[in-house]
Amino acid sequence: MRERVGLQRVTNVELFFDLVFVFAVTQLSQYLLAHPTVGGALRTALLLTMVWLLWVYTTWVTNWLDSERIAVRGLLLCLALVSLIMSAALPTAFGRSALIIGIAYLVMQVGRSGFTVLAMADPVLRRNFQRIAVWCVISGSLAVGGGIVHGHAREALWLAAVGIDLLGGLVGFYTPRLGRSATSEWTIEGGHFAERCQGFILIALGESIVVIGTTMSDRLGGSSGVTGAEVTAFGVAVIASIAFWWLYFDRSAAHAADVMASSADPGRLGRSAYHLIHPVMVAGIIVAAAADAATAGAAASDPAGRVAAWTAWMILGGPALFLAGHAAFKATVWRWVSWTRVGAIAVLGLLGLLAPYLSALMLSGAAAAVVVAVAVADQVWPAVADQPSDGSA
């Protein structure tokens, strides 16, 4: 167990474990680009949910177990290896690699839970992870079943698997004869948990930067050189990424971590504000990264041409998802609605009406301007950026 003395810092082995998920997030954005349909978007969302659950369940565990101990370090390295194999299989997750995805999900969820039951010294937490292990056996079995069947049956079983893992936390992992957990029993160190989730936001933003940089590098290495439209697309993508970072990290990330650290029930806040809401922001960043790549391609081929419908949805949907997730995050932590973010989502919706008459570059610039405007509003009216709270949300 971790020693609950002083501030609990994220360890190097935890950061090493996170590196695998940089690759996973990149695979997801590339999958979305390769499948520009509603079905492709839904499948990407399903895969993201699976990836997120594997990561965040591990984050809960390492909040209690000392990752500097050899046994726990070995667990994280084994989980990293399985995650890497799963990440490599993501592009063909609904094809020939489906069984790899299912087995990886089962191994990580059940293996981690079983290890934690054996390693956990606190009897209340051990009983909690006994309940979690039962739920993970069910979800992991469904994931493997999804890897065996084909067509929509696979999607249904995988959806059921992630549904089980999401529902478990909401109902306290109720298990016959083992009872139910209360969030007050989830005695996490709030600052550490918040810092870990902040790190995943950085992972997603880092993937976005990689997409932007790789696209520009490819153009610079080409025989035709770089046009003004491509340079503009590059600049717009960078500004949007900076705006995402600014909205999350300028004030709310650190202040929310303080609320978590001082909360009387950090488990409840960790479940709602971080476990359930943060993947919405991650999804927004992934969609925005895919939109950046699509916009750069449009700027290279036909900078003045009308934006394709699917590209328009990504350009507007990425910021909208991020803003919606961030608004929900702030509402959960501070019990206060950020009307600037709600208004920005409405403006993005109105831009959708104009999209058929705009180029991809113009629409991307307008969407980035909306996000920047929200960041500026937080600076002009700092009182709306954070509100005091007792942390009991």
N, C-alpha and C positions, 0 to 999 in steps of 0.2 A: 504494500500500500504506500501511496505517497505520504510524506510527512506534511501535515497541515500546519506548517510553521512559516509565516511570512507569505510573500507573494509567490505564487506558483508560476514558474516560467515554462514556456514551450521549449522542449528539449530538441537537440539536434536530430535524434532518431525520428521524432515526430515530423520534423521538417523533411527529412529524407523520405519518409512514408508519403508525404504530400506530393513529392516530385512526380510520382507515378500519375497522379491525378491531373497534372499539367498535360500529360499525353492524352489522358482520357477526355479532357475537355476539348482538346484540339481535334480528336477523332469525332466528337459529337458535332462540332461546327462544320467539319468536312462532310459528315453524314447528311446534315441538313442541306448543305449546298448541293450535294449529289442527288437529293430527293426533294426537289422543289414542288411539293404537293401538300395538300392538307394531311393526307395519310402519312407522308414523310415527316411532317412537323409533329404529328401525334406520336409517331414511333420514336422520334428524337426525344420528345418529352418523357416517354416511358423509359428509354435508356438512361436519360439524365437522372430520373428518379431512382433507378436502380443504383447508379454510380453514387449518387448523393447518400442514399441510405447506407451503403457499405462504408462510406467515409465517415458519416456522422455517428453511426453506431460505434465505430472504433474510437471516435473522439470522446464519446461518453466514457468508454472503458479507460482510456489513458488519463482521464481526469482523476480517476481513483487509484489506478495502479501505477507504480513507479516505473517509468519507462527507462530509467537508468539501470534497473536490475536486468541481469542477463536473460532471464526467462521471458520477461515482458519485451525486452528488445528483440529476442528471437521471434516472439509472436508477431511484432510489427514488421519485421523483415520478411517473414513468411507471408503475411497478408499483402505486403507490397509486391511480392513475386506473383501471387495469384491475381492481384489487381492489374499488374502489367500484362499478364496473359489475357485477362478479360478485356483490357483496353485495346490490345492488338486485334481482338476478335470483333470489336464494335462495328466496323464497316460492313461486315457480313453477318451481323447479329441475327437478322431475320432470314438468313440463308444457311449456308453450310457450317457456320460457326455457332449456331444457336445452342447446341448442346454444351459447348465450351462456356458460353455465358451462363447457362443454367447451373452447371456444376460449380463454376467459380462462385456464383451467388450462394449456393448451398454451403460450400466449404468455408467461405468467409463468415457467413452469419452463424452457422452452427459451431464451427471450430472456435471462433472468438468467444461465443457465449459459454461453450463448454470449458475453455481455458479459464475464463473469468470466474465461473462457479468454483473451480478448484483453487484459484489463486486468491479469491476475495476473503479477507480476514473478518470483515464485519458481517455478523449473521443476518442482519436485516437486508443488507445489500446482496448477500449471497442468495437469500430467498428471492429477491427481486430478479436476479439473473437466472435463477432456476425457472422462473416464470417466462422470462425472455427467451430462454433456450427452447422451451416448448413451442412458443410462437414461431421461433426461427426455424425449427424443424418443419413446421407446416409451410411457412413461406418458401423455404429452400426446396422442399419437395415439389411445390407448385412450379418453382423456377426450373427445376430439372424436367418436370413434365412438359413445360413449355418448350424446352429444348428438343424434346422427342417428337411432339406433334408438329403439324404444319398449318399454314394459312392463318386464318383469324383465330383458330383455337390456340395457337402459340401466343398471340397478343392477349387473348382473354386470360390465359393462365398466368402470364407475366404480370398483367394488370392485377389479378387476384393476389399474386405474391407481394407486390409492393403495397397493395391495399391492406393486406394482413399486417405488414410491418408498420404502416402508418396508423392503422386502427389500434394496434397493440398499445402504443404510447398513450393514446387518447382514453383508453378504458383501463389504464393501469395494469396492462398485461394480465387481465383476469384469467386465472387458470383453476379449474376444479381441484379442490383439496389443497391448493397452494394459495388461494385467495387473490387479493388485488393489491397493487402497490399504490401508495399515495405520493404525490410529487414532493411532499415534505420529507419523504424518505430518500429522495434523490439528492443527497447532500453534496452536490458538485461545488468546486471552487469556481465561482462565477467569472472571475477575471480571466482565468485560464481558458474556460470554455468559450468566452467571447473572443479572446485572442485567436483561438483556433479557427473559429468561424470567419473572423476577419481575414485570416490567412487564405481561406478558400475563395473569398471575394478577390483577393490579390492574384490567386491562381487563375481565375477566370479573366481578370483584366490583363494579366501577363500573356495569356493565350491570345487575347485581342491584339496586343502589341506585336506578338509574333506574326499574326496574320497580316497586319498592316506592313510590318517591316519586310516580310517575305515577298509580299506582292510588289512593293517598290523595288526590292532587290532584283526580282525577276525582270521587271521592266528596264532597270538600269543595265542589266546584262544582255538585253535584247539588241538586235541589230538596228531597230528603228529609233532607239532613244526614247526619251520621256517627253510627253507633250504637256502643255500647260494644264489641260483638263486632268491629267493623271496626277500632277503635282497638287492640284486643288483637291482632288479626291483624297490624296494622302493627308493633306493638312486637315481636312474636315474630319477624317477618321481619328486622327491624333487628338484633335480638340474634343471630340465626343468622348473619347476614352478618359481624357483628363477630367472632363466634367463629371463622368460617372465616379471617378476616384474622389473628386472633390466633394460631391454630394454625400458620399458614404463616410469618408475618413476625416473631413474637415472638423466636424464637431460630433456628429451622432455616434460614431464608432467608439470613441474613447469615453464619452459620457454614458453610453449604454453599458459599456463594460463596468463603469463605476457603479451603475444601478444594479447590475448583476452581482457584483462583488458584495454589495451591502444589502441585498434582498433577503427578506426573511424566508422566502421560498424560491431559491434560485432554480430549482428543478422545474417549476411551473413556467418560469420565464424562459429558461433554456429550451423547453419543449415548444413553446408558442413562438417566441420572437426569433429563435435561431433554428431549431430543428425543422419547423414547418414553413417558416417565411423566407429564410435565406435562399433556398433553392429557386424561389421565384426571381430574385435579383440575379442569381447566377444564370438562369435561363435567359433573362433579358440581355446580359452581356454576351452570351453565346450567339443569340440571334443577331445582335448588333455586329458581332465580328463577322458572321456570315454575310450580313448586309454590306459591310465594308468591302469584302472581297468581291461581291457581286457588283457593287458600285464602281470599283476600280476596273473591273472587266468592261462595264458599260462605257466608262470614260475612255478606255483604250480603243474600243471598237466603234462606238457611235455616241460621242459626248452630248450631242444635241438631240438625240432620239428620245422618244417618249419612254418612260420607265415601264418595264414589264410589271404586270400585276403582282407576280410573286415577289419580285424584288421590292416593290413598294410596300408590301405587307411586312417584309423583314425590316426595311428601313424604319418604318413607323412602329412595328410591333416590338422591336428590341428595346428602345427607350420607354415605351409604354409599360412593358413588363417590369423593367427595372424601377421605374417611378412608382408603379403600383405596389411592388414588393417593399420599396423603401417607405412608402406612406403607411403600409400595414405594419412594418417594423416599428416606426415611430409611434403609431397609434397603440401598439401593444405595450411598448416600453413606457411611454409617457401618457397614455390614455388621452391622446389629443390628435385631431385630424389636421394634416398638413394640406391646407386648401391650395397652396401653390402647386403641389404635386398633382392634386386632383384636377386643378385647372389646366395644368400642362398636358395631362392625359386627354382632356377634352380638346385641346388645341391640336394634338396629334391626330385625333379622330377627324377633326375638320380638315386637316391637311390631306387625309385620305380621300376627301371629296375632290380635292384639287389634283391629286396624283396623276390622273389620266392626261393632264395637260402639262406636266412637268417632266423634265429629264431626271434620270436617277441622281445625277450630281446635285441638281437644284433641290430635289426632295431631301436628299441626305443632308445638305447644308441647312435646310429649314428645320429638320428634326434635331440636328445638333444645336441649332440656335435655341430651340425650346429648352433643351436640357441645360444649356449654359444660362439661360434666363432664370431657371429655378435656382441654380447655384448663386447667381448674382442676388436674387431675392433673399436668399439666406444670409448674405453678407449685409445687405441694406437693412433688413429687418431681422437682426440676430435673435430676437425674442421668439420668432416662429421656428427657429431651427431645433431648439430643445426646450422642453418644459420640465419643471421639477416633478418628481414622482417618488412615491414610497417604495417603488420596485416590486410591488405585490401583484402586478398584472399576470 
